[in-house]
């Protein structure tokens, strides 16, 4: 990215949660494998066996599509997967059980990035207001529970769980406007930090916030962030 002046005259730094503050990519992969094993056994009992690895790859493809469509209800994920291979309609209890297995695995294998707390403390010391916007997990209050488990709530003046606190989810600008309102600020006074170009950066720019992409993985898109960092600590270099 070409030379830019540092970000100044901003009063709040607002964060995404998953894979921005919290390292959840591995946990979600682990959760998906755990669920895949259960679905494999279910289908095998119905006389369907395409091999676990083939099933797992198919499940990853289907779930990526669900994520791109912003479908958060994991029960719908599992139902759609089973429907691909069997005419048997799974019971709600079975789907609920898969969702519980998935999120238990995610919580077990997830944690904060190593520099998360030190960066939050640094920003607090610099008198920035802190906020968070994160999309629902598809189960009411589950995302709030995950945030609480990582002892993050005390750092933030406001947290918006999009899809629960407000109907719209990212990248709609509504959650971004809501958190600015909760912090008693104009969106133009806020910086948003997230790892997803299509969800975080696009939504922040729609709302008029400065959009900072934390680039954890290779990603290409026509959407251009205002700044790119590679670690949370990179914020210290771009903020006055």
N, C-alpha and C positions, 0 to 999 in steps of 0.2 A: 504494500500500500504506500502511495507517495507520501512525502512529508506533510504532516498536518500539525497545526497548533494543538496544544493540549485542550481537553474539554474543560471549560470554565463556566461560571455563572449557573451551575446546576446545584440543586438542593437535595435531590434524592437519588439513590441508586437502588434499582428494583431488579430482583433476580428471578430467573426460572429456578425450578428445583431439580428435576431429574436430569442427570448428566451435565448439570451446571454447578450446583453446590454439592449434590449427592451423586456418588459414583454408583449408578444402578444398571448400567448396561450389562455387566456380567451377571448380576442378580436376575435380571429379566431373562437372559439366555438360560440360566440355570433353572428358573421357574418354568420356562417353556419346555425344556427337556423333561422335567419332572411330570408335567402334564402330558407330554407326548407318550411317555411310558404308560400312563393310565389309559389313554385313548387307544394305544396299540393293543393293550390287553382286552379292552372293551371290544374292539373290532375283531380281534382274533376269536373271541367267543362267538361272534356272529359269522364266523367263517371267512373273514377278510384278513389276509396277511400279505402285505406288499413289502415287508421288511421294515425294520425299525428306522434305519437310516433314510430310506426313501420316504417314509411317512414323516419323519422329522423335517426333512427338506421341504416337503409339501406344506407342512404346518407353518414353517417359517415364512413361506411365500404368502400364504393366506393371511397370516397375522400382519405382515408388512402392509398388505392391501387394506386391512382394517384400520391400521394406524394412519395411513395416508387419507383415509376417509373420515378420520377423527371419530371412529367408533370405539368407545371406551368400555362398554359392557363386555367383560370377558366371557360371560355365559353365551353371548351371541357368537363370539369367536369359536368356542368349542362346538357349539351347535352347527355352525357352518362347516367346520372341518369334518365332523362326523357325517353330515349330510352328503359330503363329497364321495363317501365310500359305502354308505349303508342307508337302507330305507328305514331302519329302526329309529324311532324318535326317542332320544335319551330323556330320562326323567329329570325334572328340575333339581331334585336332590343331588343327582349325579353331577349335573353342571355346576351347582353351587359348591360341591365338594372339589371339583377341579379348580374352580376359582380360588377357593381357600388354599389349596395346595400351591397354586401359582404364587399368590401374594405372600404366603409364609416363606416360600423359597426366596422371593425377591428381598423381603425384609432381612432374612438370615444372611444373605450374601451381599448386601449393600452397605455402604458407609459414606462418610463425608470425604471429599477430596482433602488431601493433606494440608493445603493452604487455606481452606475455607474459613476456619475460625479466626486465623490470624488476619485475614483480609477483612472480615466483618469487624473485628476489633479495631483495625486501622481506620476503617471508614467511620466508625462510631467516634473515634478519637478526633477525626477531622470534621466532626459535627454534621455529617450527612444523615438525612433520614433514610431508613432502610425499609424496603418493601419486598413482597414476593407475589408473583402471579404464577400459578401452576394449574394445569388442567385436572379435572376430576379423574379418579382411577376407575370410575364406573360403579363403585360401591360407595354410597353416601358416607362421608366422614372418614373413609379409609385414608385418603391423602393427608388429612389433618393428623390422623394417628401416626402416619409414617414420619411426618415433619416433627411431631412431638417426640417420637422415639429417638430422633437424632438431636434432641434438645436444642432446636433452632428457634422456637417461637419467641424466646426472650430477646432475640436480637432485632426483631422486626416491629416497626410501628403499625404495620398492617399487612395482612396476608389475604389474598383473594384466591379462592379455589373456583376457577372458571368452570361452569357447568353445574355448580352447586350454589355458590353465593350469588351468581348471576347466570342466566340461562345460556348465554353465548360462551363459547370456548375460543381460545386462540386459534387462528390469527384475527378473529373479529376484533375490532378496536375497542369494543365495549368493556372488556375486563381491564384494559389499560387505562381507559378513562375513569373507570370506577376506582382503581387504586390511587390515581392522582387525586381524585375527589376526597378519598378517605385520608390522604396525607395533607389535605388542604393546599394542594399545589396545582398549577397548570401543568398539563402534559409536557410542555416545552421546558419545564424546569427539571425534568426527570431523565435519567439515563436507564435504559433497560439492558440487562446482560442475559443472554441465552445462547444455547448451543444449536438451535435449529433455524435455518434460514427461512423456511416456509412458514413456520409457526411463530417464532420469537421475533426475528428481525422484521418480517413483514408486518406483524401486528403492531410492533412498537412504532414503525415508521408511519403506519396508517394513523396512529394516534398523535403523531407529532413529537414523539420522544427521540432522543439520540439512541441509536441502536448499536450495541456492541455485540459482535459474534465471538463467543469463546469457541474456537475451532478445535474440537476434540478429535474429529475425523475429517477425512477428505470429503468435501462437499462442493458441488458446482451448481450454480443457479444464476438466473439473471438478476435476482434480488441482491442488491449491494448494501452491506452494512456500512455504518459510518466509521466504525473501527473494528479491527480484528485483533484478538489476543489469543494466546494459546494456553494460558493458565490464569487462574483468578488473580494471582499476584501481578499479572500484567496490568491490572487496573491501576496500580500505584504509579505506573509510568505514563499513563495517559490522562490522569486527573490532576488538575491544579490543586 
